Amino acid sequence: MNINDKIFLAGHNGMVGSAINRLLAKEGYQNVLTITRKELDLRNSEKVKSFLKANRPDYIIIAAAKVGGIAHNIKAPVEFLLDNITIQNNLITNAVENNAKKIIFLGSSCIYPRECKQPMKEEYIMSGPLEPTNEGYALAKITGLRLLQYYAKEYGIKSLNLMPCNLYGTNDSFDLEKSHVLSALVKKFVDAHDDKKDTVEIWGSGIARREFMHVDDLAEGLLYLENNWDSSDIINIGSGVDISIKELSNLISSLIGYKGKIYWNTQKPEGMMRKCLDITRMKSIGYTPRINLEEGIIRTIKEYREIRNRVNI
């Protein structure tokens, strides 16, 4: 992918899409095509077909998706399955129809089985049942991945299929129903500290473990792997290091200076007990993330405080 190629970045206003957009601008890519959800509903097949036919991008980056936290996934599995499958199918099939050079697809570590051997290697996909709390989203991502691999096998269509770990960072939602876990914890502890609350409630027992990667590292990794990995095989992208939710909560509260108590609501679900990616393949190609967890949390705290102060919440 060179700086003169026409690149359609689907989902440029989201956390992942905006990070990719910032990086492409920084690196001097001159022809990045974006469009808002209001201007183009990616679930509308005819409108997507017309848009891609009119613009004929060389590359399509699929960063658009319906995303949310555990509560949102449990509440709306139909929407998480159908919306994501529809968005993916519309973009992928019409990209192929209009002779795009390559399709870049972002999956998720939730595609791996609930009881997956750790760390999770790329070949472990579909080796067991999925985690029920986000099964709809995971099924959609597996469908998109397999469709691209089938296109590669049957028609020679090129794709890059990245499976990120838990992401966080700039432009994440701080809506507790929709946000990712790290951003949700930052919001809870900042609010409790600033509003002088004695207790913060967190779902689960705290023993579940998660791997985290700042979204700016994900964007850099995507661009690096696009230029250095020529295969439709899955490639995990992450830090390769996990942390328990209890350890993460203690770290965030310490960085904020919160002195109150944590109430672990064990009546609430906490998802898979462990999700940590095997990143051997990524590292062998030469990419290593730059932003460590503490630095990323400090950035996220600062960004949430700016939002909180701006909207006076």
Residue, then its C-alpha position, 0 to 999 in steps of 0.5 A: m500500500n503506497i501513499n497514492d493508493k485510494i484507501f477507503l477507511a470504513g468506520h473512521n470515527g470509531m476508536v480503531g478507525s480514528a487511530i488508523n486515520r490519524l496514522l495514515a495522515k501522519e505517514g503522508y497517505q494522500n488519498v484516504l476516503t471516509i464517509t460518516r454513518k449518517e451519509l452511508d449506512l453500511r448495512n444498506s447493500e444497495k447504497v454500499k454497492s453504489f458508493l464503492k462502484a462510484n469510488r473504486p478504492d484500491y484498498i478497503i480497511i474494515a474498521a466499522a463494526k457494532v461494538g460494546g461491552i459485556a452488558h451490551n453484547i448480552k442485551a443485543p445478540v441479534e444486532f451484534l450478529l446481524d449488523n456486523i455480518t451485514i456490514q462485512n458482507n456488503l463491504i467485502t463482496n462489493a470490494v471484490e466486485n470493484n477489483a480492490k487490490k486488498i481488503i484489511f479485516l479486523g477481527s477480535s480475540c473473542i473468536y477463540p473458544r471459551e476454554c481455549k488453551q493459553p496463549m491462543k494460537e491462530e490455529y485454535i480458532m473453531s476448536g471449541p464452543l465460544e464464550p456465550t456472553n459475546e457469541g453473536y459478535a464472535l460468530a460475525k467476526i468468524t464469518g467475515l474472516r472465513l469469507l475472506q479466506y474463501y475468496a483468497k482460496e477460490y478467487g485469489i483475492k488478497s486480504l489481511n486478517l488481524m485478530p487484536c486483543n482487548l483494545y483501549g485508548t483515544n476516542d473510546s466510548f466511556d458509556l458504561e454499556k458500550s465501552h471496553v473494559l479498561s475505559a469503563l474502569v477508568k471512568k468508574f474510578v475517576d468519577a468515584h475519586d472526583d465525586k468522593k464516592d466510598t465504593v466502586e462496583i465492578w462486575g465479576s470476581g476480578i480473577a478473569r485475565r485480559e490482554f490489552m493493547h493501545v489503539d495507536d499501537l494497533a494502527e501502527g501494527l496494521l500498517y506494518l503488517e500490511n507492508n510485511w505480511d502477504s497471506s490471508d492466514i489469521i495473524n494475532i496482534g497484541s502485547g502478549v501479556d495479560i493481567s487480571i481485572k483485579e490487578l488492572s483495577n488496583l493499577i488504575s485506582s492507584l494511578i488516579g489516587y482513589k482511596g475507596k473500596i472495590y465491591w466485586n459483584t460476583q452475581k454479574p458475568e465476567g466472560m472468559m476466564r483468560k484471553c491472551l494471544d500468542i503473538t509469535r507470528m507477529k513478532s517473527i515478522g518484526y512488529t512490537p507494540r510501543i505503548n506499555l500498559e501504565e503509559g496507556i492508562i495514564r493517557t486514558i485517564k487524561e483523556y477522560r478527565e478532559i471529556r468530563n471537564r468539558v461536558n461538566i459531568 
